Amino acid sequence: MARGVESIRRTALGALGAVLLLIGVALLVLPGPGLLLVFAGVVLLARAVPALDRFVAPVRVRAMRAAEESVSSRWRIAGSVLVGLFLLAAGAAWGLVPELPYSGWATGASLIISGFVLFALLGWSHRRLRAARRGSPPASEGTR
């Protein structure tokens, strides 16, 4: 019985990790938090398949560096906020204007969710960078 539950857990973790990894890879070229989603996907895949654990540390370093760089200056923060606002506005437009290609609330909701995820990760990155500048190590990583 326990073995069956463990198999289901590993399968679910692997499937969710693969989805996050694919979305993260797509967001590497699209606006959004690509590296952080790649990192989350790799972590979940490593829990499902322990042989993949060696990929977690390098991806973590790159994702954390990208998160810090995204809030390293006021211009970058302003640019990220503008992109987030654009995603929210575009989502509303795609949901409300039927003349747009691929219009509808499925497309609009995905853009709106992307905007909210961008704002959440921007806030998280900003808090993490502020904690690092104050000298206290962030909860997830002890290096600057």
Secondary structure, DSSP 4 states (H G I P E B T S, - for coil): -HHHHHHHHHHHHHHHHHHHHHHHHHHTTSSS-HHHHHHHHHHHHHHH-GGGGGGHHHHHHHHHHHHHHHTSSHHHHHHHHHHHHHHHHHHHHHHH-TTSTT-SHHHHHHHHHHHHHHHHHHHHHHHHHHHHHHTPPPSS-S--
